[in-house]
Amino acid sequence: MSTLKDLNAHLFAQLDRLAKADKSELDAEVKRAQTIAQVSENIIDAHKTQLEAVKLVAQYKGLNPSQEVPKIALGDMDVSV
């Protein structure tokens, strides 16, 4: 899992596992879901920070002459300054 799209697919897959778990598997799936949710929060927070960085670059550096959004290299985002 390396992109937000992958994370989204993984979260929905976990929801499916929770919905389909029988009584004997439910406790393990709930614990797994809680762990996934905690890790997902950290990933989402990191992406929010990256988005704020892009916004700051746009705010303080401005747009380039062609009025494109400033670009920054950010993990799985295809952007650069």
N, C-alpha and C positions, 0 to 999 in steps of 0.2 A: 504494500500500500504506500504510494508515494504522492498521490494527488488528492485534492478535495473530492474529485469525482470518485476515486477509489474508496475514500473514507465513507462517502455517502452510500455506496454500494455495500460496503461492509456493515454499516449500521442497519441498513434495511435487511440484510441477510441475518443479522442477529435478531431483529424483530421477528423474522420468520421462524428462526429456531425457538424463540421464546413461545411463539404461538403454537408451534407443533410439539413442544416438549411434553412428554407424559409426566405423570406425577413423580416417578423415580428420578427423572432428569431435571426437573424444574429448579431445584435448589442450586444445582451446578450451573445451569443456564442463567439464573438470576445473578449469581456471583460473577459469572463471565460478563454479563451485560453491564453490571456496575463498573467493572474494571475497564471495559471498552469505553464506557461513557466518560470516565475520568480521564483516560488518555485522549479521547476525542476532544474534550474541553481544552486541553493543553495545545493540541494541534490547531484548533480553531482560534484560540487566543494568539498563537504565533502568527497566523494568517491575518488576524485583525491588526496586529502590530505592523506587519508588512504593508497592509493597505494604508494605514496611517502614514507610513513613510512615503508612499507614493503621493498621497494627498499633500504632505508637507513639501515635497519636491515641486509639485504643481503650484502650490501656493507661493513659495518663495523664489523659485527659479522661473516660474511662468511657463506658458506654453511656447513651443517652438514656432517658427514662422508659418508652418503649415497647419497650426492649431491642433497638433496631435497631443495626446496625453503624454507627459514625460514618462520615460521608461526606466525601470530599475530591475536588476537581476535578483529575482526572489524565488528561489527554489523551483517549484513546478509552474510558476507563472512565467509566461514568455514576454518578459519586459526587461529593459536595460536602460541606464542613464547615458 
